[in-house]
Amino acid sequence: MKSIFKISGMTCNGCKLSVEDKLSSIDGVDEVYVDLTKQEAVIYSKKPISFSLISDSLPPKYRVTGTANIQNNGTIKVSKIKQLKPLFIILTYISITSLLLNFKNWNLTNAMLDFMGLFYIIFSFFKILDIKGFSMSFRMYDPLAKKVSLYGSIYPFMEVLLGIMFLTRIEVEAALILTIILLGITSFGVTQTLLNKKKIKCACLGTTLQLPMTEATFIENALMITMAFVLLI
């Protein structure tokens, strides 16, 4: 079942993420998509979601002003491949660029270092576009960000630093160790989220590109951690 609710009071991506988080926690809800421009939430659920339940689930600053239910046969779910298309495209571009940079004088180690450097630089760019929104989303699953709120705000800049270290080959060993630690912590949180089957948004590409938390998110981190271990050995 698809339900559309008009919600007023959302003024930024932080509000958008907050509303998505609250509505996703409602029993029976499968997916939630909030459109900040339209001021509405689209909810996919196994059973009808009442107007009052939505209203009671949100903080007072948000007001449910209207609703329209659309019945469907069974639960609607957007294909994971379609949802993760931006992530796959970005990883493909990074891979191709890393190969081209080392095409004439092929060196696997340099290609891996370039991949990791480009990965951090590009992913940090999307996070920096909306640091506040990223930080709020990141705190939903990263164990360290949950305990230290400042960590979520400086994390994108840590990625920039790591990216520069890999691309310029400065203190590579330290960068590899930091990669294992930082992405290891995040991967632990992602694993818990997947095991608990929570429906939350992944913050890997910030709030500009909305990605669901899926197995692909874990694989993305696992790839970087594996490369870091291989390069250290």
C-alpha positions in Angstrom: 0.0 0.0 0.0 1.2 3.5 -0.9 0.1 6.4 1.3 0.9 10.1 0.7 0.9 12.6 3.6 1.2 16.3 3.3 3.5 17.5 6.1 4.3 21.1 6.9 7.2 22.5 9.0 10.1 20.9 7.1 12.6 23.6 6.2 15.9 21.8 5.5 17.5 18.4 4.8 17.9 17.9 8.6 14.1 18.1 8.9 13.7 15.8 6.0 15.9 13.2 7.6 14.3 13.5 10.9 10.8 12.9 9.5 12.0 9.9 7.5 13.6 8.5 10.6 10.4 8.9 12.7 8.1 7.5 10.0 10.4 4.6 9.2 10.2 3.5 12.9 6.4 2.9 12.6 5.5 -0.7 12.8 4.5 -2.1 9.3 6.2 0.6 7.3 8.5 -0.7 4.6 9.8 2.4 2.8 9.6 6.2 3.4 10.4 8.9 0.9 10.1 12.5 1.9 10.0 15.3 -0.7 11.1 18.6 0.9 10.0 20.7 -2.0 6.5 19.2 -2.2 6.3 19.0 1.7 5.0 15.4 1.5 5.9 11.9 2.6 5.3 8.8 0.5 5.0 5.7 2.6 4.9 2.1 1.5 3.4 -0.3 4.0 1.8 -3.7 4.5 -1.3 -2.2 6.0 -3.1 1.2 6.0 -1.3 3.9 8.0 -3.7 6.3 9.7 -3.6 10.0 9.7 -3.4 10.1 13.5 -0.6 7.6 13.7 1.6 9.7 11.4 0.7 12.9 13.4 1.5 11.3 16.7 4.8 9.9 15.4 6.2 13.3 14.5 7.5 16.1 16.8 5.1 19.1 17.3 7.0 21.3 14.8 5.7 19.1 12.0 2.0 19.2 11.1 0.2 16.6 8.9 -2.1 18.7 6.8 -3.5 16.2 4.3 -3.5 12.6 3.1 -4.3 10.4 0.1 -4.1 6.7 0.1 -3.4 4.6 -3.0 -4.2 0.9 -2.8 -1.9 -1.5 -4.6 -1.7 -5.3 -4.9 0.9 -6.3 -2.4 3.7 -4.2 -1.0 5.5 -2.0 -3.5 9.3 -2.0 -3.3 11.7 -0.1 -5.5 14.4 -2.3 -7.0 17.6 -2.2 -5.0 19.6 -2.0 -8.2 17.6 1.1 -9.3 18.0 2.7 -5.8 21.8 2.1 -5.8 22.3 3.2 -9.4 24.2 6.5 -8.4 26.6 4.5 -6.2 27.4 2.0 -9.0 28.0 4.8 -11.5 30.3 6.6 -9.2 32.3 3.5 -8.3 32.6 2.6 -12.0 33.9 6.1 -12.8 36.5 5.8 -10.0 37.6 2.4 -11.2 38.0 3.5 -14.8 39.9 6.6 -13.8 42.2 4.6 -11.6 43.0 2.3 -14.4 43.6 5.1 -16.9 46.0 6.9 -14.6 48.2 3.8 -14.5 47.6 2.5 -18.1 51.0 3.3 -19.6 53.1 2.3 -16.6 50.9 -0.4 -15.0 51.3 -0.8 -11.3 48.5 -2.5 -9.3 49.6 -0.8 -6.0 49.4 2.6 -7.5 46.1 1.8 -9.1 44.6 0.7 -5.7 46.0 3.8 -4.0 44.5 6.1 -6.7 41.2 4.3 -6.3 41.1 4.8 -2.6 42.2 8.5 -2.9 39.5 9.2 -5.5 36.9 7.3 -3.5 37.5 9.5 -0.5 37.6 12.8 -2.4 34.5 12.2 -4.4 32.4 10.8 -1.5 33.5 13.6 0.8 32.3 16.1 -1.8 28.7 14.9 -1.5 28.9 14.9 2.3 30.2 18.5 2.5 27.3 19.7 0.4 25.1 19.3 3.5 27.3 18.6 6.5 24.5 19.0 9.0 22.2 16.7 7.2 25.0 14.1 6.7 25.9 14.3 10.4 22.3 13.6 11.4 22.0 10.7 9.0 25.4 9.3 9.9 24.5 9.2 13.6 21.6 6.8 12.9 24.0 3.9 12.3 27.7 4.8 13.0 28.6 3.8 16.6 31.1 6.5 17.2 29.0 9.3 15.6 26.1 8.3 18.0 28.3 8.9 21.0 30.3 11.9 19.7 28.2 14.3 17.6 31.2 16.3 16.5 32.6 13.2 14.8 29.9 13.3 12.1 30.7 17.0 11.3 34.4 16.5 10.9 34.2 13.1 9.2 33.9 14.5 5.6 37.1 16.5 6.1 38.8 13.4 7.4 37.9 11.8 4.1 39.4 14.7 2.2 42.6 14.4 4.2 42.8 10.7 3.6 42.1 11.2 -0.1 45.0 13.7 -0.4 47.3 11.3 1.5 46.6 8.5 -0.9 46.8 10.5 -4.1 50.0 12.3 -3.1 51.5 9.2 -1.5 52.1 11.0 1.8 52.1 8.8 5.0 50.3 6.0 3.1 50.7 3.5 5.9 49.1 5.8 8.4 46.2 6.4 5.9 45.7 2.7 5.4 45.5 2.1 9.1 43.1 5.0 9.6 41.0 3.6 6.7 40.7 0.2 8.5 39.8 1.8 11.8 37.2 4.4 10.5 35.5 2.2 7.9 35.7 -0.8 10.4 33.6 1.2 12.9 31.1 2.2 10.2 30.9 -1.3 8.9 30.0 -2.6 12.4 27.1 -0.1 12.5 26.0 -1.0 9.0 26.0 -4.7 9.9 23.9 -4.1 13.0 21.4 -2.0 10.9 21.1 -4.8 8.3 20.7 -7.5 10.9 18.0 -5.5 12.7 16.3 -4.9 9.3 16.0 -1.2 10.0 14.9 1.0 7.1 17.2 4.0 7.2 19.1 6.0 4.6 22.8 5.5 4.0 25.0 8.6 4.5 27.8 7.5 2.2 26.8 10.1 -0.5 25.4 12.6 1.9 21.8 13.8 1.6 22.0 15.0 -2.0 21.7 11.5 -3.4 19.3 9.4 -1.3 20.5 5.8 -0.9 18.9 3.1 1.2 21.0 1.1 3.7 21.6 -2.2 1.9 24.2 -4.9 1.6 25.9 -2.8 -1.1 26.8 -0.3 1.6 28.6 -3.0 3.5 30.4 -4.3 0.4 31.5 -0.7 -0.4 33.2 -0.4 3.0 34.5 -4.0 2.9 36.2 -3.3 -0.4 38.1 -0.3 0.9 39.1 -2.2 4.1 40.3 -5.2 2.1 42.4 -3.0 -0.2 43.9 -1.3 2.9 44.9 -4.7 4.4 46.3 -5.9 1.1 48.4 -2.8 0.7 49.7 -3.0 4.2 50.8 -6.6 3.8 
